[in-house]
């Protein structure tokens, strides 16, 4: 396999590929087969043909060091090139780099401009991140209602982290009216997919009867599953719940955990 470290920043934009393969999805398929060089050529041709995501994916290869030496400065340059051409993926990623000051200026205003532009163009990760910016007030004014609105958009596409933050909003009543039952339903959605936070929050909900029935057997079962996924605080909750259960209940609770099966997270309507 030829390595990207032999491709300079100047020559990377001179690569050619068969036009029948010059689309991003074909490049991704080549990556999945381990053909990094072929993928780069396809991504480049896609970019030349007007698909800005082509440069984004080449940037990701430099960012991850996949088929090349890791080079974050080069990755940032490629993200900037893609973002300027309208790649929402690149806008979101470059925005996060500005948010953290990674190999670019730490600049919350620029970060929010890029991320929320991607969000408004329909990028799901951008919607999640833009919502978080409005919650924390980085680069924009604090606006919890706007934060919830962006998370709702991402949750409609089954974005797990957005569903969890939306659930937290309904649990605590920020940006929306508190609704314990809706919070529990949202956490149950991500818990069903095996998300550690969702499992832990559902365990706590059943422990205290918050939005669901108080049920120490289910609470232990979910805490047990969350503990297996190394969720912070879950082991302590499991220990506390174990002390509340008799032998038969503990057997039932452990059977619940053992027989539990994950299923895909569902979009939130």
PAZAPA-4460 file (N, C-alpha, C; in steps of 0.05 Angstrom, whole numbers, plus 32768, in hexadecimal, padded with zeros to 4 digits):
% residues 269
    n_x    n_y    n_z   ca_x   ca_y   ca_z    c_x    c_y    c_z   seq   type   mol
   8011   7FE8   8000   8000   8000   8000   8012   8019   8000     1      X     A
   800C   802B   7FEF   801B   8045   7FEF   8011   8055   8007     2      X     A
   8023   8063   8013   801B   8073   802B   8018   8090   8024     3      X     A
   8004   809D   8031   7FFF   80B9   802D   8016   80CB   8034     4      X     A
   8028   80C1   8045   803E   80D3   804C   804F   80DA   8034     5      X     A
   804D   80CB   801F   805C   80D1   8007   804D   80E3   7FF4     6      X     A
   8035   80EC   7FFD   8025   80FF   7FED   8027   811A   7FFA     7      X     A
   8032   812E   7FED   8035   8148   7FF8   801A   8157   7FF7     8      X     A
   8018   816D   8006   7FFF   817D   8005   7FFB   8188   7FEA     9      X     A
   8010   818E   7FDB   800D   8199   7FC0   8003   8183   7FAD    10      X     A
   800F   816C   7FAF   8007   8157   7F9B   7FED   8149   7FA2    11      X     A
   7FE4   814B   7FBB   7FCC   813D   7FC2   7FB4   8147   7FB2    12      X     A
   7FB5   8160   7FA9   7F9F   816B   7F9A   7FA4   8168   7F7C    13      X     A
   7FB7   8158   7F75   7FBC   8153   7F58   7FB7   8136   7F51    14      X     A
   7FAD   8126   7F64   7FA8   810A   7F5F   7F90   8107   7F4C    15      X     A
   7F90   80F2   7F3C   7F7B   80ED   7F2A   7F6F   80D2   7F2F    16      X     A
   7F56   80CE   7F27   7F49   80B4   7F2A   7F35   80B0   7F14    17      X     A
   7F2D   8098   7F10   7F18   8092   7EFC   7EFF   80A1   7F04    18      X     A
   7EF3   80B0   7EF2   7EDC   80C1   7EF8   7EC5   80B0   7F01    19      X     A
   7EC3   8097   7EF8   7EAD   8086   7F00   7EAE   807F   7F1E    20      X     A
   7EC5   8082   7F2A   7EC8   807C   7F46   7ECA   8095   7F57    21      X     A
   7EC8   80AC   7F4B   7ECE   80C5   7F59   7EB6   80CF   7F69    22      X     A
   7EAF   80C1   7F7E   7E9C   80CB   7F91   7EA4   80C1   7FAC    23      X     A
   7E9B   80D0   7FC0   7EA4   80CB   7FDC   7E9D   80AF   7FE5    24      X     A
   7E85   80A6   7FDF   7E7C   808B   7FE8   7E8E   8075   7FDD    25      X     A
   7E98   8078   7FC4   7EAA   8065   7FB9   7EC5   8065   7FC8    26      X     A
   7ECE   807D   7FCF   7EE6   8080   7FDE   7EE4   8073   7FFA    27      X     A
   7ECE   8076   8007   7EC9   8069   8021   7ECA   804B   801F    28      X     A
   7EBE   8040   8009   7EBF   8023   8005   7EDC   801A   8001    29      X     A
   7EEC   8029   7FF3   7F08   8022   7FEF   7F17   8022   800A    30      X     A
   7F10   8036   801B   7F1D   8036   8036   7F16   801D   8045    31      X     A
   7EFD   8014   8043   7EF4   7FFC   8052   7F03   7FE4   8049    32      X     A
   7F0D   7FE3   8030   7F1D   7FCD   8027   7F3A   7FD0   802C    33      X     A
   7F42   7FE6   8038   7F5E   7FEC   803E   7F6D   7FFA   8028    34      X     A
   7F60   8002   8013   7F6D   800F   7FFC   7F6D   802D   8001    35      X     A
   7F80   8036   8012   7F81   8053   801A   7F89   8064   8002    36      X     A
   7F9D   805B   7FF3   7FA6   806B   7FDC   7F90   806F   7FC8    37      X     A
   7F82   8059   7FC2   7F6B   805B   7FAF   7F56   806D   7FB9    38      X     A
   7F51   806C   7FD3   7F3C   807D   7FDF   7F44   809B   7FDD    39      X     A
   7F5E   80A1   7FE1   7F67   80BC   7FDF   7F62   80C7   7FC3    40      X     A
   7F69   80B7   7FAF   7F65   80BF   7F93   7F48   80C5   7F8D    41      X     A
   7F36   80B4   7F97   7F1A   80B8   7F93   7F10   80D1   7FA1    42      X     A
   7F19   80D4   7FBA   7F11   80EC   7FC9   7F1A   8105   7FBB    43      X     A
   7F33   8104   7FB1   7F3D   811C   7FA3   7F2D   8122   7F8A    44      X     A
   7F27   810D   7F7A   7F17   8111   7F62   7EFB   811C   7F68    45      X     A
   7EF0   8111   7F7E   7ED6   811B   7F87   7ED7   8139   7F8E    46      X     A
   7EEC   8140   7F9C   7EF0   815D   7FA2   7EF3   816E   7F89    47      X     A
   7F03   8164   7F76   7F06   8172   7F5D   7EEC   8175   7F4E    48      X     A
   7EDB   8161   7F51   7EC1   8162   7F43   7EAB   8171   7F53    49      X     A
   7EB3   817D   7F69   7EA1   818F   7F78   7E96   8184   7F92    50      X     A
   7E9F   816C   7F9B   7E95   8161   7FB4   7EAA   8169   7FCA    51      X     A
   7EA3   817D   7FDA   7EB6   8187   7FEE   7EBD   8172   8003    52      X     A
   7EAB   815E   8007   7EB1   8149   801A   7ECA   8139   8013    53      X     A
   7ED2   813A   7FF9   7EEA   812B   7FF2   7F02   8135   8001    54      X     A
   7F06   814F   8004   7F1C   815A   8013   7F19   8154   8031    55      X     A
   7F00   8153   803B   7EFB   814D   8057   7F06   8131   805D    56      X     A
   7F00   811D   804C   7F08   8102   8052   7F26   80FF   8050    57      X     A
   7F33   810D   803D   7F50   810C   803D   7F5B   8118   8057    58      X     A
   7F4F   812E   8060   7F57   813A   8079   7F55   8127   8090    59      X     A
   7F3F   8117   8090   7F3C   8103   80A6   7F52   80EE   80A5    60      X     A
   7F5B   80E7   808D   7F71   80D4   808C   7F8A   80DF   8099    61      X     A
   7F90   80F8   8094   7FA7   8105   80A1   7FA2   8108   80BF    62      X     A
   7F8A   810E   80C7   7F83   8111   80E3   7F87   80F7   80F2    63      X     A
   7F7F   80E1   80E6   7F80   80C7   80F4   7F9B   80B8   80EF    64      X     A
   7FAA   80C2   80DC   7FC3   80B4   80D5   7FBE   809A   80C7    65      X     A
   7FA9   8099   80B7   7FA1   8081   80A9   7FAE   8080   808D    66      X     A
   7FC2   806F   808A   7FD1   806D   8071   7FE5   8083   806E    67      X     A
   7FEA   8092   8083   7FFD   80A9   8082   8006   80B0   809E    68      X     A
   801B   80C0   80A0   8022   80CB   80BA   800C   80DE   80C3    69      X     A
   8005   80DE   80DC   7FF1   80F0   80E6   7FFB   810D   80E4    70      X     A
   7FEA   811E   80D9   7FF3   813A   80D3   7FDA   814B   80D7    71      X     A
   7FD7   8156   80EF   7FBF   8166   80F6   7FBF   8181   80E8    72      X     A
   7FD6   818C   80E3   7FD7   81A5   80D4   7FCC   81A2   80B8    73      X     A
   7FD5   818C   80AB   7FCB   8187   8090   7FAD   8180   8091    74      X     A
   7FA5   8172   80A5   7F89   816C   80A7   7F78   8185   80AA    75      X     A
   7F82   8198   80BA   7F74   81B1   80BE   7F72   81C1   80A3    76      X     A
   7F88   81C0   8094   7F87   81CE   807A   7F72   81C2   8067    77      X     A
   7F71   81A8   8067   7F5E   819A   8056   7F41   819F   8060    78      X     A
   7F3D   819F   807A   7F22   81A5   8085   7F1A   81C1   807D    79      X     A
   7F2D   81D4   807E   7F27   81F0   8077   7F20   81F2   8059    80      X     A
   7F2E   81E3   8048   7F28   81E3   802C   7F0D   81D8   8027    81      X     A
   7F06   81C2   8034   7EEC   81B5   8030   7ED6   81C7   803B    82      X     A
   7EDB   81D3   8053   7EC6   81E4   805F   7EC0   81FC   804E    83      X     A
   7ED4   8207   8041   7ED0   821F   8030   7EBF   8218   8017    84      X     A
   7EBF   81FE   8010   7EB0   81F5   7FF9   7E95   81EA   8001    85      X     A
   7E8E   81EC   801B   7E73   81E4   8023   7E71   81C9   8030    86      X     A
   7E86   81BB   8036   7E84   81A1   8044   7E7B   81A6   8061    87      X     A
   7E64   819C   8067   7E5A   819F   8083   7E6A   818E   8096    88      X     A
   7E74   8177   808D   7E84   8166   809E   7E9E   8175   80A5    89      X     A
   7EAA   8183   8092   7EC2   8191   8097   7EBD   81AA   80A8    90      X     A
   7EA7   81B7   80A4   7EA0   81CE   80B4   7E9D   81C6   80D2    91      X     A
   7E8F   81B0   80D6   7E8C   81A7   80F2   7EA7   819F   80FE    92      X     A
   7EB7   8190   80EF   7ED1   8187   80FA   7EE4   819E   80FF    93      X     A
   7EE6   81B1   80EC   7EF7   81C8   80F0   7EED   81D9   8107    94      X     A
   7ED3   81DB   8109   7EC7   81EA   8120   7ED0   81DE   813A    95      X     A
   7ECF   81C4   813C   7ED8   81B7   8155   7EF5   81BC   815B    96      X     A
   7F05   81BD   8146   7F22   81C3   814A   7F25   81DF   8155    97      X     A
   7F16   81F2   814A   7F17   820E   8155   7F0D   820F   8171    98      X     A
   7EFA   81FE   8177   7EEE   81FE   8192   7F03   81F5   81A7    99      X     A
   7F13   81E1   819F   7F27   81D6   81B1   7F43   81E3   81AD   100      X     A
   7F46   81F4   8198   7F60   81FF   8193   7F74   81EA   818A   101      X     A
   7F6B   81D7   817A   7F7C   81C1   8170   7F88   81C8   8155   102      X     A
   7FA2   81D0   8156   7FB1   81D5   813D   7FA5   81EC   812D   103      X     A
   7F92   81FA   8138   7F88   8213   812D   7F83   8225   8145   104      X     A
   7F7C   823E   8140   7F76   8250   8156   7F5E   8247   8167   105      X     A
   7F60   8249   8181   7F49   8245   8192   7F37   825E   818D   106      X     A
   7F20   825A   8182   7F0F   8270   817A   7EF2   8267   817B   107      X     A
   7EE4   826D   8191   7EC9   8263   8195   7EB5   826F   8181   108      X     A
   7EBA   8288   8179   7EA8   8294   8166   7EAA   8286   814B   109      X     A
   7EC3   8281   8142   7EC6   8273   8128   7EBC   8257   812A   110      X     A
   7EC0   824A   8141   7EB6   822F   8145   7E98   822E   8143   111      X     A
   7E8B   8241   8150   7E6D   8240   814F   7E63   8247   8133   112      X     A
   7E71   8259   8125   7E68   825F   8109   7E69   8246   80F7   113      X     A
   7E7F   8237   80F9   7E83   8220   80E9   7E70   8209   80F0   114      X     A
   7E6F   8204   810A   7E5E   81ED   8114   7E41   81F2   810F   115      X     A
   7E37   820A   8115   7E1B   820F   8112   7E13   8213   80F5   116      X     A
   7E26   821B   80E4   7E21   821C   80C7   7E1C   8200   80BD   117      X     A
   7E2D   81ED   80C6   7E2A   81D1   80BF   7E0F   81C7   80C9   118      X     A
   7E08   81CE   80E2   7DEF   81C5   80EE   7DD7   81CF   80DD   119      X     A
   7DD7   81E8   80D6   7DC1   81F4   80C7   7DBF   81E8   80AB   120      X     A
   7DD5   81DD   80A1   7DD5   81D0   8087   7DCC   81B2   8089   121      X     A
   7DC7   81A9   80A2   7DBD   818E   80A5   7DD1   817A   80AF   122      X     A
   7DE9   8182   80B6   7DFD   816F   80C0   7DF5   8166   80DD   123      X     A
   7DF2   814D   80E1   7DE8   8142   80FB   7DFB   8148   8112   124      X     A
   7E15   8142   810D   7E28   8147   8122   7E2A   8165   8128   125      X     A
   7E27   8175   8113   7E27   8192   8116   7E0F   819B   8127   126      X     A
   7DF8   818F   8123   7DE1   8196   8133   7DE5   818F   8151   127      X     A
   7DF1   8178   8156   7DF7   8171   8172   7E0B   8185   817E   128      X     A
   7E20   818B   816F   7E35   819D   817A   7E2B   81B9   817C   129      X     A
   7E1B   81C3   8169   7E11   81DE   816B   7DFF   81E0   8183   130      X     A
   7DEE   81CC   8188   7DDE   81CC   81A0   7DEE   81CE   81B9   131      X     A
   7E05   81C0   81BA   7E16   81C1   81D1   7E22   81DD   81D5   132      X     A
   7E29   81EA   81BF   7E33   8205   81C0   7E1F   8218   81CD   133      X     A
   7E06   8216   81C5   7DF1   8227   81D0   7DEC   8220   81EE   134      X     A
   7DF1   8207   81F5   7DEE   8200   8212   7E04   820C   8222   135      X     A
   7E1D   820C   8218   7E34   8215   8227   7E3A   8232   8223   136      X     A
   7E30   823E   820D   7E35   825A   8207   7E50   825F   81FB   137      X     A
   7E5C   824C   81ED   7E76   8250   81E1   7E72   825A   81C4   138      X     A
   7E7A   8273   81BF   7E78   827F   81A5   7E5C   828A   819E   139      X     A
   7E49   8283   81AF   7E2D   828D   81AC   7E22   8292   81C8   140      X     A
   7E0C   82A1   81C9   7E00   82A5   81E3   7DF2   828C   81ED   141      X     A
   7DF2   8288   8207   7DE4   8271   8212   7DC6   8272   820B   142      X     A
   7DBC   825D   81FF   7DA0   825C   81F7   7D98   823E   81F9   143      X     A
   7D8D   8236   8210   7D87   821A   8214   7D71   8210   8202   144      X     A
   7D5E   8222   81FB   7D49   821A   81E8   7D54   8213   81CD   145      X     A
   7D68   8223   81C3   7D74   821E   81AA   7D85   8204   81AC   146      X     A
   7D92   8200   81C2   7DA1   81E7   81C6   7D8F   81CF   81C3   147      X     A
   7D78   81D0   81D0   7D66   81B9   81CE   7D5C   81B6   81B1   148      X     A
   7D56   81CC   81A4   7D4C   81CA   8188   7D60   81BD   8176   149      X     A
   7D7A   81C3   8179   7D8F   81B6   8168   7D91   8199   8170   150      X     A
   7D90   8192   818A   7D92   8176   8192   7D7A   8166   8187   151      X     A
   7D63   8173   8186   7D4B   8165   817C   7D4F   815E   815E   152      X     A
   7D5C   8170   814F   7D61   816B   8133   7D74   8153   8130   153      X     A
   7D89   8152   8140   7D9C   813B   813F   7D8F   8122   8149   154      X     A
   7D7F   8124   815E   7D71   810C   8169   7D5E   8100   8155   155      X     A
   7D53   8110   8143   7D41   8106   812F   7D50   80F4   811B   156      X     A
   7D6A   80F5   811C   7D7B   80E3   810B   7D89   80CE   811C   157      X     A
   7D7F   80C9   8134   7D89   80B5   8146   7DA6   80BA   8150   158      X     A
   7DAD   80D4   8153   7DC7   80DB   815E   7DC6   80D5   817C   159      X     A
   7DD6   80C2   8185   7DD4   80B8   81A1   7DDA   80CE   81B5   160      X     A
   7DF0   80DC   81B1   7DF8   80F1   81C4   7DE3   8107   81C6   161      X     A
   7DD7   810E   81AF   7DC2   8122   81AF   7DAA   8119   81BE   162      X     A
   7DA3   80FF   81BB   7D8B   80F5   81C9   7D91   80F6   81E7   163      X     A
   7DA9   80EF   81EF   7DAF   80F0   820C   7DAE   810C   8217   164      X     A
   7DB8   8120   8208   7DB7   813B   8212   7D9A   8146   8211   165      X     A
   7D8A   813D   81FE   7D6E   8144   81FD   7D60   8138   8215   166      X     A
   7D67   8120   821C   7D5B   8113   8233   7D62   8122   824D   167      X     A
   7D7C   812A   824E   7D85   813A   8266   7D76   8154   8268   168      X     A
   7D70   8160   8251   7D61   8179   8251   7D45   8175   825D   169      X     A
   7D38   8160   8255   7D1D   815A   825F   7D1F   8151   827C   170      X     A
   7D34   8145   8284   7D38   813C   82A0   7D3B   8154   82B2   171      X     A
   7D4C   8167   82AA   7D52   817E   82BB   7D41   8197   82B5   172      X     A
   7D33   8197   829E   7D22   81AE   8298   7D31   81C6   828E   173      X     A
   7D46   81C2   827E   7D54   81D9   8272   7D4D   81DA   8254   174      X     A
   7D44   81F1   824B   7D3C   81F5   8230   7D21   81EA   8229   175      X     A
   7D16   81DA   823A   7CFB   81CE   8236   7CEF   81CA   8252   176      X     A
   7CD5   81C5   8253   7CC9   81BF   826D   7CD1   81A3   8276   177      X     A
   7CD8   81A1   828F   7CE0   8186   8299   7CCB   8172   8294   178      X     A
   7CD3   815A   828B   7CC1   8144   8285   7CCF   812A   828B   179      X     A
   7CCD   8120   82A4   7CDC   8108   82AC   7CD6   80F0   829B   180      X     A
   7CBC   80ED   8293   7CB5   80D6   8283   7CC2   80D7   8267   181      X     A
   7CC3   80EE   825B   7CCF   80F1   8241   7CED   80ED   8243   182      X     A
   7CF9   80F7   8259   7D16   80F3   825D   7D1C   80D5   825F   183      X     A
   7D0C   80C7   826E   7D10   80AA   8271   7D0D   809B   8257   184      X     A
   7CFA   80A3   8247   7CF6   8096   822D   7D0E   809B   821B   185      X     A
   7D19   80B3   821C   7D30   80B9   820B   7D49   80AA   8214   186      X     A
   7D4D   80A9   822E   7D64   8099   8238   7D60   807B   8232   187      X     A
   7D47   8072   8233   7D42   8056   822D   7D49   8050   8210   188      X     A
   7D46   8063   81FF   7D4C   8060   81E2   7D6A   805A   81DF   189      X     A
   7D7B   806B   81EB   7D98   8067   81E9   7DA1   804F   81F9   190      X     A
   7D94   804A   8210   7D9B   8033   8220   7D96   8019   8211   191      X     A
   7D81   8018   8202   7D7A   8000   81F2   7D90   7FF9   81DE   192      X     A
   7D9F   800D   81D6   7DB4   8009   81C3   7DCF   8003   81D1   193      X     A
   7DCE   8003   81EB   7DE7   7FFD   81FB   7DF7   8015   8202   194      X     A
   7DEC   802D   81FF   7DFC   8045   8206   7DFF   8046   8225   195      X     A
   7E18   8049   822E   7E1D   8048   824B   7E0E   805D   825B   196      X     A
   7E0D   8076   8251   7DFF   808B   825F   7DE1   8086   8260   197      X     A
   7DD6   807D   8249   7DB9   8077   8249   7DB3   8061   825D   198      X     A
   7DC3   804C   825E   7DBF   8036   8271   7DC0   8040   828E   199      X     A
   7DD4   8051   8293   7DD8   805B   82AF   7DC1   806D   82B7   200      X     A
   7DB8   807E   82A5   7DA2   8090   82AC   7D88   8081   82AF   201      X     A
   7D84   806C   829F   7D6C   805C   82A2   7D6D   804C   82BC   202      X     A
   7D85   8043   82C4   7D88   8036   82DE   7D80   8049   82F5   203      X     A
   7D8A   8062   82F3   7D83   8076   8308   7D65   807C   8308   204      X     A
   7D59   807D   82F0   7D3D   8083   82EE   7D2C   806D   82FC   205      X     A
   7D33   8054   82F7   7D25   803E   8304   7D2C   803C   8322   206      X     A
   7D43   8046   832A   7D4A   8046   8346   7D38   8059   8355   207      X     A
   7D33   8071   834A   7D24   8085   8358   7D07   8088   834F   208      X     A
   7CFF   807A   833A   7CE5   807D   832F   7CE1   8097   8321   209      X     A
   7CF6   80A0   8313   7CF6   80BA   8306   7CEE   80B6   82E9   210      X     A
   7CD4   80BA   82E2   7CCA   80B8   82C7   7CC3   809B   82BF   211      X     A
   7CC9   8088   82D0   7CC3   806C   82CD   7CBC   8060   82E8   212      X     A
   7CB2   8048   82E8   7CAC   803B   8302   7CC5   8036   8311   213      X     A
   7CC3   8038   832C   7CDA   8031   833D   7CDD   8013   833D   214      X     A
   7CF4   8009   8334   7CF8   7FED   8330   7D16   7FE6   8335   215      X     A
   7D1D   7FDE   834D   7D39   7FD8   8353   7D44   7FC1   8343   216      X     A
   7D34   7FAF   833A   7D3E   7F98   832A   7D47   7FA3   830F   217      X     A
   7D36   7FB2   8301   7D3F   7FBE   82E8   7D56   7FD2   82EC   218      X     A
   7D54   7FE1   8302   7D69   7FF4   8307   7D84   7FE6   8309   219      X     A
   7D85   7FD0   8318   7D9E   7FC1   831A   7DA6   7FB6   82FF   220      X     A
   7D93   7FAC   82F0   7D9A   7FA1   82D5   7DA7   7FB5   82C3   221      X     A
   7D9B   7FCD   82C3   7DA7   7FE2   82B2   7DC1   7FEC   82BD   222      X     A
   7DC3   7FEE   82D8   7DDD   7FF7   82E4   7DF2   7FE2   82DE   223      X     A
   7DEB   7FC9   82DE   7DFE   7FB3   82D8   7E08   7FB6   82BC   224      X     A
   7DF6   7FBB   82A9   7DFE   7FBE   828D   7E10   7FD7   828A   225      X     A
   7E09   7FED   8297   7E19   8005   8296   7E34   8001   82A2   226      X     A
   7E36   7FF2   82B7   7E4F   7FEC   82C4   7E61   7FDC   82B1   227      X     A
   7E56   7FC9   82A3   7E65   7FB9   8290   7E71   7FCA   827A   228      X     A
   7E64   7FE1   8275   7E6E   7FF4   8261   7E7E   800B   826E   229      X     A
   7E87   8006   8286   7E99   8018   8295   7E8E   8034   8299   230      X     A
   7E73   8037   829C   7E67   8051   82A1   7E6D   805A   82BD   231      X     A
   7E79   8072   82C0   7E80   807C   82DA   7E67   807E   82EC   232      X     A
   7E69   8074   8304   7E54   8075   8318   7E41   805E   8317   233      X     A
   7E42   804E   8301   7E2F   8038   82FF   7E35   8021   8312   234      X     A
   7E4E   801C   8317   7E55   8006   8329   7E4C   800C   8346   235      X     A
   7E4E   8025   834E   7E45   802D   8369   7E27   802A   836B   236      X     A
   7E18   8032   8356   7DFB   802F   8357   7DF4   8011   8358   237      X     A
   7E01   8001   8348   7DFC   7FE4   8348   7E00   7FD8   8364   238      X     A
   7E15   7FE0   8371   7E1B   7FD7   838C   7E05   7FDF   83A0   239      X     A
   7DFC   7FF8   839E   7DE7   8001   83B0   7DCD   7FF2   83AA   240      X     A
   7DC7   7FED   8391   7DAE   7FDF   838A   7DAF   7FC1   8393   241      X     A
   7DC7   7FB5   8390   7DCA   7F99   8398   7DC2   7F95   83B5   242      X     A
   7DC8   7FA8   83C6   7DC2   7FA6   83E2   7DA4   7FA7   83E8   243      X     A
   7D95   7FB1   83D4   7D77   7FB4   83D8   7D68   7F9B   83CE   244      X     A
   7D76   7F89   83C0   7D69   7F73   83B3   7D6C   7F59   83C4   245      X     A
   7D57   7F49   83C5   7D5A   7F2E   83D1   7D66   7F1B   83BC   246      X     A
   7D6B   7F03   83C3   7D79   7EF0   83B1   7D69   7EEC   8397   247      X     A
   7D4F   7EE9   8399   7D3F   7EE4   8381   7D3F   7EFC   836F   248      X     A
   7D3D   7F14   837A   7D3E   7F2D   836A   7D59   7F31   835D   249      X     A
   7D6E   7F2A   836B   7D89   7F2D   8360   7D8C   7F1A   8348   250      X     A
   7D82   7F02   834B   7D84   7EEE   8335   7D74   7EF9   831D   251      X     A
   7D5D   7F04   8322   7D4D   7F0F   830C   7D5B   7F26   82FF   252      X     A
   7D67   7F38   830F   7D74   7F4F   8304   7D8C   7F47   82F3   253      X     A
   7D9C   7F34   82FC   7DB3   7F2B   82ED   7DAB   7F1C   82D4   254      X     A
   7D94   7F0E   82D5   7D8A   7F02   82BD   7D81   7F17   82A8   255      X     A
   7D75   7F2C   82B2   7D6D   7F43   82A1   7D86   7F4D   8292   256      X     A
   7D9C   7F51   82A0   7DB4   7F5C   8294   7DC0   7F47   8280   257      X     A
   7DC0   7F2E   8288   7DCB   7F1A   8277   7DBC   7F16   825D   258      X     A
   7DA2   7F18   825E   7D91   7F12   8247   7D8B   7F2B   8236   259      X     A
   7D94   7F42   8240   7D8F   7F5B   8232   7D9D   7F5B   8216   260      X     A
   7D8F   7F65   8202   7D9A   7F67   81E7   7D98   7F83   81DD   261      X     A
   7DAE   7F8D   81D1   7DAD   7FA8   81C6   7D9D   7FA9   81AD   262      X     A
   7D91   7FC0   81A7   7D83   7FC5   818E   7D8A   7FE2   8185   263      X     A
   7D87   7FE7   816B   7D8F   8002   8161   7D80   8018   816E   264      X     A
   7D8E   802F   8172   7D81   8047   817D   7D6C   8051   8168   265      X     A
   7D57   805B   8172   7D41   8064   8160   7D41   8083   815D   266      X     A
   7D3B   808C   8145   7D38   80A9   8142   7D23   80B5   8154   267      X     A
   7D27   80CD   815D   7D13   80D9   816F   7D02   80EC   815F   268      X     A
   7CE8   80E7   815F   7CD5   80F8   8150   7CCB   810E   8161   269      X     A
***
